[in-house]
Amino acid sequence: MKLKPCLLAAAVLALASHLAHAHRVWILPSTTVLSGESPWVTFDACVSNNLFFPNYVPLPTDPLVAVGPDGKPVTLQNPSTGKLRSTFDLELAKEGSYQIYGLRSGISAHWKEDGENKRWRGDMAKLKAEGITKKPDVGIYNYIRRTATFVTAGKPNKEALKPLGKGLELVVTDTHPNDLFAGEKATFTMHLNGKPAPEVDVVLIKGGDRFRNDPEEIKIKTDSEGKFSITLKEAGRYWMEAVIEKKSGELDGAPLYDYATYAVTLEVLPE
């Protein structure tokens, strides 16, 4: 029974840009900045309609990775997947910053048949074998999606924040993601496959949008060097997503797109 929501979450992660904001993928730490000896953080992981309310399907914990302040993997503790959310714990045994993320990539296809929206996900061999490229008005997407968050025990550092050079990534060149304060300017850089990503659409939404008629999206584009800056007036938890989609060619006559997203949960502290 637990397998079904995991498969559904995986399918949601594979959707293309026209569905990207229907459901939001997030990993939410109970707190992001801690002190003391070997503190613990508990996390929720979910695909939901609202931030940060588990009201759709859980995000599987199997693909999630935690990286410690020394750049080495850290084991997730007590993972559990329920009907609407997954949970897990992390012991911050070493001082410094930790990154927790999930990375998915593959091939997806979207088309309309008999008035219904159809979706498919798999690999290139299966795509061709099943004749997906011959579907009416089909679009083929070579996708890579990353979902992340950060926590810090004591003094922050950047070892766990080093980019992988794959897909869209938040590269810390200016502001540390666990050093955000209301009213202070924060500057970040987006990379795509290891290089600065210009003209990338970025949206920020404060948590609790369930209680607002307007989600109050803050929309930004990265500059020519992949940088963008934001000054958030209110403390709280924010969800940020960067999206890039571009046509890269054709596959058996069907349009082929590169599609990458990066979603991260950030906590902004009071002044």
C-alpha positions as CSV (number, residue, x, y, z in Angstrom):
1,M,0.0,0.0,0.0
2,K,2.8,2.4,0.7
3,L,4.2,2.0,-2.8
4,K,1.3,3.7,-4.5
5,P,1.7,7.2,-3.1
6,C,5.4,7.0,-3.8
7,L,4.8,6.2,-7.4
8,L,2.3,9.0,-7.6
9,A,4.8,11.4,-6.2
10,A,7.4,10.3,-8.7
11,A,4.9,11.0,-11.5
12,V,4.2,14.5,-10.2
13,L,7.9,15.2,-10.1
14,A,8.2,14.4,-13.7
15,L,5.6,16.9,-14.9
16,A,6.5,19.7,-17.3
17,S,6.3,23.4,-16.7
18,H,2.6,23.9,-17.5
19,L,1.8,21.8,-14.4
20,A,4.8,22.8,-12.2
21,H,2.8,25.2,-10.0
22,A,-0.3,23.0,-9.6
23,H,1.5,21.0,-7.0
24,R,4.6,22.1,-5.0
25,V,7.4,19.8,-3.9
26,W,9.1,20.6,-0.7
27,I,11.3,19.4,2.2
28,L,10.5,21.3,5.4
29,P,12.9,21.3,8.4
30,S,11.5,21.9,11.9
31,T,14.1,24.6,12.3
32,T,17.1,25.7,10.2
33,V,19.6,27.3,12.7
34,L,20.5,25.4,15.8
35,S,23.0,25.5,18.7
36,G,24.1,23.0,21.4
37,E,25.8,19.7,21.2
38,S,24.5,17.3,18.5
39,P,21.1,18.9,18.0
40,W,18.4,17.1,16.0
41,V,16.1,18.3,13.3
42,T,12.9,16.6,12.1
43,F,11.7,17.0,8.5
44,D,8.4,16.8,6.5
45,A,8.6,15.9,2.8
46,C,5.6,16.4,0.6
47,V,4.0,17.2,-2.7
48,S,1.1,19.5,-1.8
49,N,-1.4,22.1,-3.1
50,N,-0.5,24.5,-0.3
51,L,2.7,25.5,1.6
52,F,3.4,23.9,3.9
53,F,0.4,21.7,4.4
54,P,0.6,17.9,3.6
55,N,-2.6,17.6,1.5
56,Y,-1.7,15.7,-1.6
57,V,0.9,12.9,-1.6
58,P,4.2,12.2,0.3
59,L,7.6,12.7,-1.2
60,P,9.5,9.4,-1.2
61,T,12.5,9.4,1.2
62,D,14.5,6.8,-0.7
63,P,16.0,9.3,-3.2
64,L,16.8,11.9,-0.5
65,V,20.4,12.6,0.4
66,A,21.9,14.5,3.3
67,V,25.4,16.0,3.1
68,G,27.3,17.1,6.2
69,P,29.6,20.0,7.0
70,D,32.6,18.0,5.8
71,G,31.0,17.2,2.5
72,K,30.3,13.6,3.4
73,P,26.9,11.8,3.4
74,V,24.9,11.7,6.6
75,T,22.4,9.0,7.3
76,L,18.7,10.0,7.6
77,Q,17.1,8.6,10.7
78,N,13.6,7.3,11.3
79,P,12.3,7.6,7.8
80,S,8.6,7.0,7.5
81,T,6.1,7.5,4.6
82,G,2.4,8.0,5.4
83,K,-0.6,8.7,3.3
84,L,0.1,12.4,2.8
85,R,3.7,13.1,3.9
86,S,7.0,11.5,4.6
87,T,9.1,12.3,7.7
88,F,12.6,11.7,8.8
89,D,15.1,13.0,11.4
90,L,18.7,14.2,11.1
91,E,21.3,14.5,13.9
92,L,23.7,17.4,13.4
93,A,26.6,15.7,15.0
94,K,29.2,18.1,13.5
95,E,29.2,21.9,13.6
96,G,28.4,23.6,10.3
97,S,25.9,23.5,7.5
98,Y,24.0,20.5,6.0
99,Q,22.2,20.1,2.7
100,I,19.3,17.8,2.3
101,Y,18.1,17.2,-1.3
102,G,16.5,14.9,-3.8
103,L,17.4,14.7,-7.5
104,R,15.3,13.1,-10.2
105,S,15.9,13.0,-14.0
106,G,14.5,11.2,-17.0
107,I,12.2,11.5,-20.0
108,S,8.6,12.5,-19.9
109,A,6.0,13.2,-22.6
110,H,2.8,15.1,-22.7
111,W,0.0,15.1,-25.3
112,K,-3.7,15.3,-25.7
113,E,-5.7,12.4,-27.0
114,D,-9.5,12.1,-27.4
115,G,-9.8,15.4,-25.5
116,E,-7.8,14.1,-22.5
117,N,-4.4,15.1,-21.3
118,K,-2.0,12.2,-21.4
119,R,1.3,11.8,-19.6
120,W,4.1,9.3,-19.9
121,R,7.5,8.8,-18.1
122,G,10.4,6.5,-18.7
123,D,13.7,6.2,-20.6
124,M,14.6,6.9,-24.2
125,A,14.5,3.2,-25.2
126,K,11.0,2.7,-23.8
127,L,9.9,6.0,-25.4
128,K,10.8,4.8,-28.9
129,A,9.6,1.2,-28.3
130,E,6.1,2.4,-27.3
131,G,5.8,4.9,-30.2
132,I,5.3,7.9,-27.9
133,T,6.9,10.3,-30.4
134,K,4.1,9.5,-32.8
135,K,1.4,10.7,-30.4
136,P,-0.7,13.7,-31.5
137,D,0.9,17.1,-30.6
138,V,3.3,15.4,-28.3
139,G,6.1,17.2,-26.4
140,I,9.1,15.3,-25.2
141,Y,10.9,16.6,-22.1
142,N,14.4,15.7,-20.9
143,Y,13.9,16.7,-17.3
144,I,15.9,17.1,-14.1
145,R,14.3,18.2,-10.9
146,R,16.0,19.0,-7.6
147,T,14.4,19.7,-4.2
148,A,16.5,20.9,-1.3
149,T,16.7,22.6,2.0
150,F,19.6,23.6,4.4
151,V,20.1,23.5,8.2
152,T,23.1,24.7,10.2
153,A,24.4,23.8,13.7
154,G,26.6,26.6,15.1
155,K,28.7,28.5,12.7
156,P,27.7,28.0,9.0
157,N,30.1,26.8,6.3
158,K,29.8,26.0,2.6
159,E,31.3,22.5,2.2
160,A,27.9,20.8,1.9
161,L,26.7,23.5,-0.4
162,K,29.2,22.7,-3.2
163,P,27.4,22.3,-6.6
164,L,27.2,19.0,-8.4
165,G,27.3,20.6,-11.8
166,K,24.0,18.8,-12.8
167,G,20.7,20.5,-13.5
168,L,19.7,23.8,-11.9
169,E,21.4,24.5,-8.6
170,L,21.6,27.3,-6.1
171,V,25.3,28.3,-5.9
172,V,26.3,30.2,-2.7
173,T,28.5,33.0,-3.8
174,D,27.1,35.8,-1.6
175,T,24.4,35.0,0.9
176,H,24.4,31.8,2.9
177,P,20.9,30.2,2.8
178,N,20.8,29.9,6.6
179,D,21.8,33.5,7.1
180,L,18.6,35.2,6.0
181,F,16.9,38.0,7.9
182,A,13.8,40.1,7.3
183,G,14.7,43.5,5.7
184,E,18.2,42.4,4.6
185,K,19.2,42.0,1.0
186,A,20.0,38.4,-0.1
187,T,21.9,37.6,-3.3
188,F,22.0,34.1,-4.9
189,T,23.3,32.6,-8.1
190,M,21.7,29.9,-10.2
191,H,23.8,27.5,-12.3
192,L,22.6,25.1,-15.0
193,N,24.9,22.1,-15.5
194,G,27.8,23.8,-13.8
195,K,27.5,27.2,-15.6
196,P,25.8,30.5,-14.7
197,A,22.2,30.4,-15.8
198,P,20.9,33.7,-17.2
199,E,17.3,34.6,-17.7
200,V,15.9,31.9,-15.4
201,D,12.5,32.5,-13.9
202,V,12.5,32.4,-10.1
203,V,9.4,32.6,-7.8
204,L,9.2,32.9,-4.0
205,I,6.1,32.3,-2.0
206,K,5.7,32.7,1.8
207,G,4.3,29.7,3.6
208,G,0.7,29.8,4.7
209,D,-0.8,30.6,1.3
210,R,-3.7,28.4,2.2
211,F,-5.0,31.4,4.3
212,R,-4.5,34.0,1.5
213,N,-6.7,34.6,-1.5
214,D,-3.6,35.7,-3.3
215,P,-0.5,33.5,-2.9
216,E,1.6,36.8,-3.3
217,E,4.2,35.3,-5.6
218,I,7.4,37.3,-5.9
219,K,8.8,36.8,-9.4
220,I,12.4,37.5,-10.5
221,K,14.7,36.6,-13.3
222,T,18.4,35.9,-13.0
223,D,20.7,38.4,-14.7
224,S,23.4,37.7,-17.3
225,E,25.6,36.1,-14.6
226,G,22.9,34.0,-13.2
227,K,22.5,36.2,-10.1
228,F,19.4,37.6,-8.5
229,S,18.7,39.6,-5.3
230,I,15.7,39.8,-3.0
231,T,14.8,41.7,0.2
232,L,12.1,39.9,2.1
233,K,10.2,42.1,4.4
234,E,8.6,39.4,6.6
235,A,10.2,36.6,8.6
236,G,8.9,33.1,8.0
237,R,9.3,30.1,5.8
238,Y,9.5,30.6,2.1
239,W,9.4,28.2,-0.9
240,M,11.5,29.2,-3.8
241,E,11.5,27.6,-7.3
242,A,13.6,28.3,-10.3
243,V,12.5,26.9,-13.7
244,I,14.1,26.8,-17.1
245,E,12.6,25.3,-20.2
246,K,14.0,25.5,-23.8
247,K,13.6,23.6,-27.0
248,S,16.7,21.6,-27.8
249,G,15.7,19.9,-31.0
250,E,13.5,17.2,-32.3
251,L,13.1,13.5,-31.7
252,D,11.6,11.5,-34.6
253,G,9.8,14.7,-35.6
254,A,8.5,15.5,-32.1
255,P,9.7,18.6,-30.3
256,L,12.3,17.9,-27.6
257,Y,12.7,20.2,-24.6
258,D,15.3,20.5,-21.9
259,Y,13.4,21.1,-18.6
260,A,15.0,21.8,-15.2
261,T,13.6,22.9,-11.9
262,Y,15.1,23.7,-8.5
263,A,12.9,24.0,-5.4
264,V,14.2,25.0,-2.0
265,T,12.7,25.7,1.4
266,L,14.2,28.7,3.2
267,E,13.7,30.3,6.6
268,V,13.9,34.0,7.0
269,L,14.5,35.1,10.6
270,P,13.3,38.3,12.3
271,E,15.6,41.4,12.2
